[in-house]
Amino acid sequence: MKVLIFAAVAVFCAQSVLALDPHEHNKVVCYWNSTAFERQGPGKFQLDDVRPALSLCTHLVYGFAGINAETFEVVPLSPSLDTGAGYSYYKLTTQLKKAFPDLKIYLSIGGNADPPEDTHKYLLLTETTEARSKFINSVNRLMNDYDFDGIDLAWQFPPVKVKKQRGTFGSIWHGLKKTLGYGKFKDDKEQEHRDGFTILVRDLKAQLRPRLKALTVTVLPHVNSSIYYDCRLLASNIDAVHLFAFDQKTPERNPQEGDYPAPIYESYGREPHDNVHATMGYWLDNGTPGSKIVVGIPTFARTWKLTSDSQISGVPPIVADGPGAEGPHTNIPGILSYAEVCSRLTESAVGRLRRVGDPSKKYGSYAFQAYDENTGADGIWVGYEDPDTAGNKAAYVKARGLGGVAIYDLSLDDFRGVCTGDKFPIIRAAKYKL
């Protein structure tokens, strides 16, 4: 009997020690999107490129796994890379703890890694006890096979559609379409999916808690928290919520208007909810402890093409014509890594950008190259995070007693140190302001 009592006390003490988070207010959660391995040339990001960042990160989130639409089980989205004999990055990633014993390493599921046409399974999984159980059982098997410290649910709930500016006729027609049921996908089971996700989180945490494993939730850009997340009921079953309050404006969602993609505060004439402060405030006001709120910081820029119709001043919101030209490393229209941006800010750079800083510390930096009337060459407008603005967000987090910052992602920071010689300058700047 005494042995049983001693064992119970030992388990309780171990759980109590785990509950004392040494990074309660200074988390630096670093996301590693493994698809960066597929890039060619200097943009290719591999395991060895991760290591220099890990002295700056308190948590490393490897992404992304997905779910099987038929079985609702967790599956690697890049099997040859994640679990294959050639690389087996799941195992190699968790082995990083040998060199960085204080680092916590999580596996993230979702993260917009599935194509849009395949995301309905994320809703279906929440609807039944059977589907949720299959998912949780597959997580348990995964945790047995790989030594992750926790699971992150970056659930792919339907994003909010862009609000469009309409004239009188356009508003009438839009109202008629809504009445007739035309237009975007409408989730007719919003409450059911919200409740099902809450149960999923509760039941998954019940499985992870005895194993001393963490559970976090990542809220992806443009997912309406008030629809899909019951903050009060989730709070006791999650270790943190990572708020990706960026990509508020993107060239895909807003092709004709370039604007700040990740402002801290609302700016004049903009949607009042499209900023960090409003997103954070919703979770805080609805029962989430500040220490569990982690604010996302992007390491990439959003870019728009400027034409003869664009203002020459560069001041946003600015008339644009879809995504800007891709960079030499990322090769994705509308996106530049921080290294690709900073390399075009120097005096001698080809296609030099004119930088405009953010002395208000509210909206973020931007840079632009105007449309060339003489040659007809398109210009580009770039809204981006730099070390100064990342530091401003970290200072905002610290001033409000929040949990820390979530950097998305490692591969799009200046991981080679081409700008100033320092690797991962955005992560570094954010960490030192916490």
N, C-alpha and C positions, 0 to 999 in steps of 0.2 A: 504493500500500500504506500509506504514511504517513497518507494522508487517511482511509483506512478505520479505521486504529488510532486516530487522533485522534477520529473520530466515535464509535467504540465507547467510548472513555474519556469523552467528553462525555456520552453517554447514561448511563453508569455513575454519573458524578458527579451528574447530574440526579436519578437514582433515589435516590442516597444522601442528597441534600439533602431529597428528599420524605420519606425514611424518618425523618428527624429531626423528630419531631412537636413543634412548639412548645407544644402543649397536652396533653402526655403525661399530666399528672395534674390538669389543671384544665379539662377539656372542659365546656362548657355547651351541650348538644345540645338545640335547641328544635324541637319538632314543631309543624307547622302543618297541622291537619286542615282541608282546603279546604271541607268541607261546611258549615263555619260561615258561609260566604258566603250560604247559603240561609236563615239565620235572619232574622226580621223585627225591626225596631226596634233598640234599643241593643245587642242581642246579635249583630247582624250584624257579621262580621269580614271585612275586605277588605285588599287589598294595602297601602294606606296605613296600615292599623292595624299591619302587621307592622314597619314601619320603626323605630319607637321602641324595639323590643326588640333590634334587631340589634347595637347597641353592647354588649349584654350577652351575646349568643350567640356561641360560636365556630363552631357548626355549625347550619345550618337544614335540617330534614328536611321536605320537602313530601310530604303524603300525601292520598289514597293512589291508586296505580295498582293494577290487577288483572291477571288473566290470562284469556284467552279459553279457554273449556272445550273448544272444538273444535280450535283450532290451537296452544294452549299459548303464545301470544305475549302479550307485555305490551300492555295496552290501558288507555287513560284511563277511569276510572269515571265521570267527569263531562266528556264530550267537549266540550260547549259552553263549559265554564269552562276546562278544562285546555288544550285545543288549538284551540278554535273561533276563528273570526275576531273574534268579539265581545270576547273577553277574552285567550285564549291565555296562561294563567297559567304554563305551563311556561316560555315564553320570558321573560315579565315577571319571574318569580321569579329565574331565573339572571342576569338583567340587574341585579339588586340588587348584584352583586359590583362593579359600577362605582363605587358609593358606599361599599361595604364590601369592599375588596379582600382582606382577610384572612379573610373569611367563606367557609366551605366549605358548598356547597349540594348536598344529596342528594335523590334521589327514592326514596320508600319504596313497596314493593310488598306488598300484603296488608293487614295492620293491622286485621283483622276488619271491613273495609269491605264485603266481599262478604256477602250474607245466608247464614246457616248452611246452607241447603239447597243452596247453590252451591259449597261449599268442598271437596268431594271432589276437585275438579280439582287442588288443591294437592298431594294425595297421588299422583294419577295421573301428574302431571308428573314426579315423581321416579323413576318406575318404569322408564323406558326411555331409552336413549341418544338415540333420535330425538326424543322429547318434550323432553328437556333441551337438545338442540341447537337446536330451534326457539325455545325460550325465550331462550337465550343469543344467538342471531342477532338476535332482536327487540330485545334490550337493546342490542346493538351499533348497530342502526339508530337506536334512540332516542338513544343517546349522540352519534351523528353529527348528529342533527337539533337537539338541545338541549344546552346547555353545562353539564350537571350535573357536579359534581365526584366523584360516586360514586353507588352504588346501595345501598339498605338493603332487606334481605329480612326483612319482618315476616310470616313464613310462617304460614299459618292451619292449623296442626296441630290435631287434635282436642283440646279441653280435657278435663281430668280432671273426672269427675262429682263432685258434692258428696257428702261423707260424711255420712250421716244417723245420728242417734241413734235406735236401735231397741230395743224391748223384746225379751223372749225370743221371743215368737211372730213378731215382725217379723224378727228375725235368722234364724230358721229358714226363713221364707218367702223372704227375700232369698237365702239360700244355695241354696234349691231353684230359684229363678229363674235364678241363675247357672249351675246345673248343666244346666238345660233350655235355656239360651241366650237367655232373655228379657232385656229391659231395654235399656240404652244401646247406642249404636253401638260395636262392638268392632273395632278395627283388627287384622285377622289378619296384616297384613304390616308390623308395626312395625319389625322389623329391616331389611326391604327398604327401607322409606321412610326410615329413619335413614341407611342406607348411600347411598341415592340422593341424599338431600339433601347429604350430605358430598361426593359426587362433583360435584353441581351447583355447590356453592360453590367447589370446587377448579378446575373447568373455567371457571367465570365469572371467577374471579380471574385465571386465566391469560390471559383476553382483556382484562381491565381493567388489569392490571399494566403492560404496555408503554405504555399510554395515560396512565399516571400517575393512574389513577382509583381511588377507594377502594371497598371493599366492607365493609359492616357487616351484622350480624344483630340483629334485635330479637326477643326472646323475649316473646311475649304472655302476659297473665295466664292462669294455670291450665293452661298447656302444660307437661307433664312433661319437663324437660330430660334426665333420665336415660334416657328412651325415645327422644326424637327428635333429640338433639344429641350427637354424638361430640366432646366438647370438645377432646380432645387433637389430633385430626386437623383440626379446624376452626381451631385457634389460629393456625397459620402462614398461613392464607389469608384471615383477616379482620382488619380494622383495629380493630374494636371490637365488643363485644356489649353491647347495651342491654337491661338486665334490667327488665322492667315488673313489678316485685314489688309491685304494688298491686292493688286490687280483690280482695283476699283474701276479703273478705266483701262481698256485694252484695245488694240487695233482690230481684234476680231469682234468684240462687242460694240465698239464705238469707232467704226472705221473712218467716219468723217469728222472726228473731233479728237485731237490730241490733248491730253490733260494729265494732271498729276495722278500717277497710278497708286500711290500709297501715302496719302496725307495723314498727319496725326490728327488734325482738327478739320472741321468743316470750313470751307472757304466760300466766299460770297457767290450766290447763284447756283451752288451745287446741291446735289441730293444730301440732306442732312445726316443720313445714316452711313454714307460711304466714306468712313474714316476710322482710324484706330480708336479714337476717344469714344465714339458712339458704340462701336462693337464691344469694347471693353466694358463700357458702362452698362450695357444690357446684361451681361453675365454677372457683373458685380451687383447690380440692383436686384437680380433674381436669385440671390442666395449663394453664389460661388465665392468662397474665400479668396481674397486678393492674392494670397500666396500660391493659389492653384492656377492663376491666370498668367499665361505666358504669351507674349506678344510677338507675332511673326515679323521678321525683317527679310525682305528679298535681297539677293545679291545680284539680281539681273535688272536690266532696263527694258522698258516697253518703248517701242519706236513706231512712228508714223511717217508716211511719205508726205512731203510738202510739195505743192504745185504752184502754178501761177496764181491760183485763187487764195493761197495762204498768206497770212499777214507777214510782213517782213520783220516785224518786231520780235516774233517768236514767243510773245506772251500768251500763256494758255488761258482759257481754252482756245485752240487754234484750229482753223480749217485744215483738214487733211484728206488724204485719199488712200486709206487702207494702211497695211503694215509697211514699215520701212524696210530697206534692203537688208538681207541677212548679213551677219558678220562672218569673217573668215574661219572662225573656230566653231561657233555654234551652228551655223548654216541653217538657221530658222528665221524666216521673215518675221519681223515685228519683235524680235528678242535680240539683245546683245548682252554678253556677260560683262561684269564690271571691268575686267581686263580689256575687253574690246572697246569699251567706252573710254577708259582713261588713256588708252594708247592714241586716241583721236583728239585728246585735249591739249597736247603739246604743240608748241609753236611750229615745229617742223613736220607735223603729222600730215600725211596725205588725207584729204577730205576732213581737214581740221574742223572740230566743233567749237562753237562759242558757248562757254559755260556760264550759267546764271545760278548763283548760290541761293541759299535760303536763310537770310539773316533773321527772319521771324521765327525760325525753328518750328514751323507749323506744317509745311506742305511738301518739302523735299526739293532737291536740285533738279534742274533740267539743262539741256544743251541742245543746240540746233545748228544746222547749216541751211541757209535759205535757198529757195529755188533760184537758179541762175537764169536770168532773163536773156543773157547773151548767148548761152549755149543750149538752153532748154533743158538742162540737167535737173532732175528732181532733187529736192532738198530732203532733210530728215529732221524730225523732232524727237528728242530722247528724254523721257522721264525716268530718273534712276536714283538708286541709293548709292551714297558714297560713305567714306568713313565718318565725315562730319554729321551727316543726317542719321546714320546708324547710331552714332553716339548720342544724338538728340533723342532718339527713341528709347535708348537704354536709360538715359537720364529721366525721361518721362516715366518709365517703368519703376525706377528707383524711388522717385518722388511720391509715387502713389502706393508704394509698398506691395507691388505685384511680384509674381514669382520669377520673372526673368524674361529672356528673349529666345525666340526660335529662329534660327538662321536657315533660310531656304534658297539655294542649297550650296554645299561645299564646292561643287564643281564649277559654279558660276561666279564665285569670288575669284580674286586674283591669286590662284593657288600656286602659280609659278613665281610670283613676286616681280613681274615685269614693270609695274608702275613705279614703285619706290624702293624695290629690293626686299620689302617685307612681304612674306606670304600671308594670305588670308587677312588683308587689311580691314575688311568690313567686320569680320568676327572679332578681330583684335580691338577695334575701336569700341564696339558694343560692350565687350567684356570689361574694358577698363573704365567704363562709365557706370557700371552696376554697383 
